[in-house]
Structures are given as C-alpha cells and as structure tokens.
Amino acid sequence: MKIPATPLTTPQRPLMGILLIILATFLFSSHDALSKYLSSIYPIIMVVWVRYVVHSLLMACFFLPKSGLRLLRTKRPGMQVLRAFCLLGTSLFFTSGLRYIPLAEATAVNFLAPLFVTALSVPFLGEPVSRGQWLAVLVGFVGVMIVVHPGGALFTPAILFPLGSALCFSFYQLLTRKLSAHDGPATSNFLSGLCATAVMSILVPFYWVTPSYEYLVPMLALGFCGMFAHLLLTQAFRHAAPALLAPFTYCQIVFAGLLGAVIFAHVPDFVSLFGILVICLSGFAAAWQQRKPLPIPETPDAAVSNTMQSKGEVG
C-alpha cells in the first residue's frame, strides 16, 4: 500500500525554498561587495555597525506598523541571542577577510558552511542525509579546496577569517531552522538586528569616522541587502530542510565572481574557475538526490514547523 506524502515526511514547497535561497545569495553577494568597498575606506567595526543599524531601522519601518510589539515576542529568547551572535560573528570575520582576500575566493572559502550544515543537520536537527548527498557535499568541499589553492597565496593567516565566518554561518543556519518552529522570520531577523546593533554600538565610538555624503547611499544599500537577504534566507528554511537548500547557496560564488570582476576588476584564474564549476556541479548533484526524500523522524519541533509551513504563516 502506498502511503501518501504528508507534511511530516517531506519538506513543504521545496521549490519555493530553492527560489528564495537563490535570491538571498544574490543579495548576500551584493552585500559582500559593498562591505569590501566600504571597509577599504572606513573601519570594519563601523561598516558592520552601519549594516545592522540600517537593518534594524528598515525592519522597524516595514514590520512594526503592522505587528506592533508582537514583533519582539519570542518563545526562545536564549536561542535568538545565540543566533544573533552567530550572525554578528559571520559579519565580522567575513568583512575582515575581504580586506585581504578577493571577493570570489573569500566567498568560496566561506562555502565550507554548507558542509558543516549537512554534517550537523543529523545530530542537531535529526534530519536525514543520504549517501548521495554526503558524496555531493564532499565533492563540493574538494571544489572549495581547488579554489583556495592549498599551499598557494591564499594559505595565509587571513584565510582564518572566512573560515571562522563559515563556522559561524553554519550554526546560524541551523538555529534559523530550529527557530522557524517557534518564531516568525520577521521576529527572528528583527531581534538579530537589534542584538547586533546593541553590541556594535558599544564598540563603534572607538572606531568612529564621520562618513562623507557620497558614501551614504552605499551604506544604506549595505543594510538593505543584508536585511532582505536574511529575511529571504529565514523564509527559505521554513519551506525546505538545510540539506536540500545548502547546495543552492553555491550560487553565491557565481554572483561573487561576477561582482568581483565588474566592481574590483578581479577575475579568478582558470584553476579557481574550475573549482567553482566543481562546487556548482556538486550542488546540482545534491539537489538531484532530493528526488526521493527520506522520511523525517517525527518530533514535537518538526510537527510544529511543518504545520506552520503547510499554513504558510509569516511572522
């Protein structure tokens, strides 16, 4: 007897999750290009502070009139604070790395995060990962190593910055998935922005440089890209599991390469381009493995999460 698929055995609307994650990667790449540009002019602490101030103000303008103080209510305050620190760590590590490493290469190193996410999805989320997915992600790891050129110019202490960013971002994604069962994406992103803004506001007076008028637009755009990228990312995880979405985040490497060439006149060499191709192919291979999803063990969190997905609730 064939058992029909239910919200408890398959992620709901996976194609929507994939579309949202691709849009998010484009905004992430744009955000990173702006961060690289601005951090060459202003202190990194100030650049990250501006990003989160604008993020929080935009969130307040968009969601407070509609949701009111409900936007600040969370069922998991401790997890929200932890998620905010993971996000802040990602920003600080990655922006620091962009001072020393080209955009495409730094992004490629940061893509150890999907490997971490896939490995941690089993113990942290109880979500199944097939052998084919493991193989595809490992091939993606090989692609990252090709881009990095082990033993080459990128193997300097600066490489630890995007590596630290990757580790922080993997935990950020896992916490995003867990929180999607309890809080809406607007609440999660607003609280993350507020926490990051509070922390950076303590530090920024020591690094303050009055910005010129000509740089105000890039600063506003930085916060805009950051806010909407994370909002789309949060919403994507409400529709599909991290193991499915992780391969599609590789699109960010392609966008980073294009923006790096256009804005910074940096074109990756042949070896780097080959590594990027390997990474992208591994992403498509992992997605192909999702044709036959494995059953997900039923847990209270999973049940709530899937119910919210089936209803299409938005915070």
C-alpha positions as CSV (number, residue, x, y, z in Angstrom):
1,M,0.0,0.0,0.0
2,K,1.4,3.4,-1.0
3,I,1.4,5.9,1.8
4,P,0.7,9.5,0.7
5,A,3.2,12.1,1.5
6,T,2.4,14.3,4.5
7,P,3.9,17.4,5.9
8,L,5.7,15.2,8.5
9,T,7.6,13.1,5.8
10,T,8.6,15.7,3.2
11,P,9.5,19.4,3.4
12,Q,6.7,21.6,2.1
13,R,7.1,23.6,-1.0
14,P,10.8,22.8,-1.6
15,L,10.9,24.7,-5.0
16,M,9.8,27.9,-3.2
17,G,12.6,27.4,-0.7
18,I,15.1,27.0,-3.5
19,L,14.0,30.2,-5.3
20,L,14.2,32.1,-2.1
21,I,17.7,30.9,-1.3
22,I,18.9,31.9,-4.8
23,L,17.5,35.4,-4.4
24,A,19.1,35.6,-1.0
25,T,22.5,34.6,-2.4
26,F,22.4,37.4,-4.9
27,L,21.7,39.9,-2.1
28,F,24.4,38.4,0.1
29,S,26.9,38.8,-2.8
30,S,25.8,42.4,-3.3
31,H,26.1,43.0,0.5
32,D,29.7,41.5,0.5
33,A,30.8,43.6,-2.5
34,L,29.6,46.7,-0.7
35,S,31.3,45.6,2.5
36,K,34.6,45.1,0.7
37,Y,34.3,48.5,-0.9
38,L,33.3,50.4,2.3
39,S,35.8,48.5,4.5
40,S,38.7,49.8,2.3
41,I,37.6,53.3,3.3
42,Y,36.2,53.0,6.9
43,P,37.0,50.8,9.9
44,I,35.4,47.4,9.8
45,I,33.6,47.9,13.1
46,M,31.9,51.0,11.7
47,V,30.9,49.2,8.5
48,V,29.3,46.3,10.4
49,W,27.6,48.7,12.8
50,V,26.1,50.7,9.9
51,R,24.9,47.5,8.3
52,Y,23.0,46.5,11.4
53,V,21.6,49.9,12.2
54,V,20.1,50.2,8.8
55,H,18.9,46.6,9.0
56,S,17.1,47.4,12.3
57,L,15.6,50.6,11.1
58,L,14.3,49.1,7.9
59,M,12.8,46.2,9.8
60,A,11.1,48.6,12.2
61,C,9.6,50.6,9.3
62,F,8.4,47.6,7.5
63,F,7.0,45.4,10.3
64,L,6.3,47.5,13.4
65,P,3.3,49.4,12.0
66,K,1.7,46.0,11.2
67,S,2.8,43.8,14.0
68,G,3.5,46.2,16.8
69,L,5.3,44.9,19.9
70,R,4.3,41.4,18.8
71,L,7.4,41.6,16.6
72,L,9.6,41.5,19.8
73,R,7.9,38.4,21.3
74,T,9.9,35.2,21.1
75,K,9.4,31.8,22.6
76,R,13.1,31.1,22.5
77,P,15.0,34.3,23.7
78,G,18.2,32.5,24.5
79,M,18.3,30.8,21.1
80,Q,17.6,34.2,19.4
81,V,20.5,35.8,21.2
82,L,22.8,32.9,20.2
83,R,21.6,33.2,16.6
84,A,22.3,36.9,16.7
85,F,25.9,36.4,17.9
86,C,26.5,33.8,15.2
87,L,25.3,36.3,12.6
88,L,27.5,39.0,14.1
89,G,30.5,36.7,14.1
90,T,29.8,35.9,10.4
91,S,29.8,39.6,9.5
92,L,32.9,40.5,11.5
93,F,35.0,37.5,10.3
94,F,34.0,37.8,6.7
95,T,34.3,41.6,6.4
96,S,37.8,41.3,7.9
97,G,38.8,38.7,5.4
98,L,37.6,40.8,2.5
99,R,40.4,43.3,3.3
100,Y,43.0,40.7,2.3
101,I,41.2,38.2,0.0
102,P,39.4,38.7,-3.3
103,L,35.6,38.5,-3.1
104,A,35.1,35.3,-5.1
105,E,37.9,33.4,-3.3
106,A,36.7,34.6,0.1
107,T,33.1,33.5,-0.7
108,A,34.4,30.1,-1.9
109,V,36.2,29.5,1.5
110,N,33.1,30.6,3.3
111,F,31.3,27.8,1.5
112,L,32.6,25.3,3.9
113,A,29.4,26.3,5.8
114,P,27.1,24.0,3.7
115,L,29.5,21.1,4.5
116,F,29.2,22.0,8.2
117,V,25.4,22.4,7.9
118,T,25.0,19.0,6.3
119,A,27.2,17.3,8.9
120,L,25.4,18.9,11.8
121,S,21.8,18.5,10.5
122,V,21.8,14.9,11.7
123,P,22.8,15.5,15.4
124,F,21.2,18.9,15.8
125,L,18.0,18.6,13.8
126,G,17.5,14.9,13.4
127,E,17.1,15.3,9.6
128,P,18.3,12.5,7.3
129,V,21.1,13.0,4.8
130,S,21.5,10.4,2.1
131,R,24.8,8.9,0.9
132,G,24.4,10.7,-2.4
133,Q,24.1,14.0,-0.6
134,W,27.1,13.3,1.5
135,L,29.1,12.5,-1.6
136,A,27.9,15.6,-3.4
137,V,28.8,17.8,-0.5
138,L,32.3,16.2,-0.2
139,V,32.8,16.9,-3.9
140,G,31.8,20.5,-3.2
141,F,34.5,20.6,-0.4
142,V,37.0,19.4,-3.0
143,G,35.9,22.3,-5.2
144,V,36.5,24.7,-2.4
145,M,40.0,23.4,-1.9
146,I,40.7,23.8,-5.6
147,V,39.6,27.4,-5.4
148,V,41.7,28.1,-2.3
149,H,44.8,26.5,-3.9
150,P,46.2,24.7,-0.8
151,G,49.8,25.8,-0.4
152,G,49.3,28.8,-2.6
153,A,48.9,32.5,-2.0
154,L,45.6,32.2,-0.1
155,F,47.1,30.0,2.6
156,T,47.9,32.9,5.0
157,P,46.6,33.7,8.4
158,A,43.9,35.8,6.6
159,I,42.3,32.6,5.4
160,L,41.1,32.0,9.0
161,F,38.7,34.9,8.7
162,P,36.4,33.4,6.1
163,L,36.9,30.0,7.8
164,G,35.6,31.5,11.0
165,S,32.8,33.1,9.1
166,A,31.8,29.7,7.6
167,L,31.7,28.1,11.1
168,C,29.5,30.9,12.5
169,F,27.2,30.9,9.5
170,S,26.6,27.1,9.7
171,F,25.4,27.4,13.2
172,Y,23.3,30.5,12.2
173,Q,21.6,28.4,9.6
174,L,20.9,25.5,12.0
175,L,19.5,27.9,14.6
176,T,17.4,29.5,11.9
177,R,15.8,26.2,11.1
178,K,15.2,25.4,14.7
179,L,13.6,28.8,15.4
180,S,11.3,28.6,12.4
181,A,9.2,26.2,14.5
182,H,8.7,28.8,17.2
183,D,9.1,32.3,15.8
184,G,8.3,34.0,12.5
185,P,11.1,35.2,10.2
186,A,10.4,38.9,10.9
187,T,10.8,38.4,14.6
188,S,14.0,36.4,14.2
189,N,15.6,38.9,11.9
190,F,14.5,41.9,13.8
191,L,15.8,40.5,17.1
192,S,19.1,39.6,15.4
193,G,19.5,43.1,14.1
194,L,18.7,44.7,17.4
195,C,21.2,42.4,19.3
196,A,23.9,43.0,16.7
197,T,23.3,46.8,16.8
198,A,23.5,46.9,20.5
199,V,26.8,45.1,20.6
200,M,28.3,47.1,17.8
201,S,27.1,50.4,19.3
202,I,29.3,49.8,22.3
203,L,32.3,49.4,20.1
204,V,31.8,51.9,17.3
205,P,32.7,55.1,19.3
206,F,36.2,53.8,19.5
207,Y,36.4,53.5,15.7
208,W,34.2,56.3,14.5
209,V,35.0,58.2,11.3
210,T,32.4,60.7,10.1
211,P,31.2,59.4,6.7
212,S,31.3,61.6,3.6
213,Y,28.0,62.3,1.9
214,E,29.0,60.3,-1.2
215,Y,29.2,57.1,0.8
216,L,25.8,57.4,2.5
217,V,24.0,55.6,-0.4
218,P,26.3,52.6,-0.4
219,M,25.9,52.4,3.4
220,L,22.1,52.4,3.1
221,A,22.3,49.8,0.4
222,L,24.5,47.6,2.6
223,G,21.8,47.4,5.3
224,F,19.1,47.0,2.7
225,C,20.8,44.0,1.1
226,G,21.7,42.5,4.4
227,M,18.1,42.7,5.8
228,F,16.3,41.3,2.8
229,A,18.9,38.6,2.2
230,H,18.5,37.2,5.7
231,L,14.7,37.6,5.6
232,L,14.6,35.5,2.4
233,L,17.0,33.0,4.0
234,T,14.8,32.6,7.1
235,Q,11.7,32.2,4.9
236,A,13.5,29.6,2.7
237,F,14.2,27.4,5.7
238,R,10.5,27.4,6.5
239,H,9.9,25.6,3.2
240,A,12.8,23.1,3.0
241,A,15.5,21.4,5.0
242,P,19.1,22.7,5.2
243,A,20.4,19.6,3.5
244,L,18.3,20.5,0.4
245,L,19.0,24.2,0.4
246,A,22.7,24.0,1.1
247,P,23.7,23.2,-2.5
248,F,21.8,26.1,-3.9
249,T,23.7,28.5,-1.8
250,Y,26.7,27.8,-4.1
251,C,25.1,30.3,-6.5
252,Q,26.6,33.0,-4.3
253,I,30.1,32.1,-5.5
254,V,29.0,32.7,-9.1
255,F,27.4,36.1,-8.1
256,A,30.5,37.0,-6.1
257,G,32.8,36.2,-9.1
258,L,30.7,38.4,-11.4
259,L,30.5,41.3,-8.9
260,G,34.2,41.0,-8.2
261,A,35.0,41.2,-11.9
262,V,32.7,44.2,-12.5
263,I,33.5,46.3,-9.4
264,F,37.0,45.3,-8.4
265,A,38.4,44.1,-11.8
266,H,39.4,40.8,-10.2
267,V,38.8,37.7,-12.4
268,P,39.5,34.3,-10.9
269,D,42.2,32.3,-12.7
270,F,41.5,29.1,-14.6
271,V,42.0,26.9,-11.6
272,S,39.7,28.9,-9.4
273,L,37.0,28.8,-12.2
274,F,37.4,25.1,-12.4
275,G,36.9,24.8,-8.6
276,I,33.8,27.0,-8.8
277,L,32.4,24.7,-11.6
278,V,33.0,21.6,-9.4
279,I,31.2,23.3,-6.5
280,C,28.2,24.2,-8.6
281,L,28.0,20.7,-10.1
282,S,28.1,19.2,-6.6
283,G,25.2,21.4,-5.7
284,F,23.1,20.2,-8.6
285,A,24.0,16.6,-7.8
286,A,22.9,17.1,-4.2
287,A,19.6,18.6,-5.4
288,W,19.1,15.6,-7.7
289,Q,19.4,13.3,-4.7
290,Q,16.4,15.0,-3.2
291,R,14.1,13.5,-5.8
292,K,13.4,10.7,-3.3
293,P,13.3,12.3,0.1
294,L,13.9,10.2,3.1
295,P,11.3,10.1,5.9
296,I,12.0,12.6,8.7
297,P,11.5,11.3,12.2
298,E,8.6,13.0,13.9
299,T,9.5,15.2,16.8
300,P,7.4,18.0,18.5
301,D,9.5,20.7,16.9
302,A,9.2,19.1,13.5
303,A,5.5,18.8,13.8
304,V,5.1,22.4,14.7
305,S,7.5,23.5,12.0
306,N,5.7,21.5,9.3
307,T,2.3,22.7,10.5
308,M,3.5,26.3,10.1
309,Q,4.9,25.6,6.6
310,S,1.6,24.0,5.5
311,K,-0.3,27.0,6.6
312,G,2.2,29.4,5.0
313,E,2.4,31.6,8.2
314,V,4.7,34.6,8.1
315,G,5.8,36.5,11.2
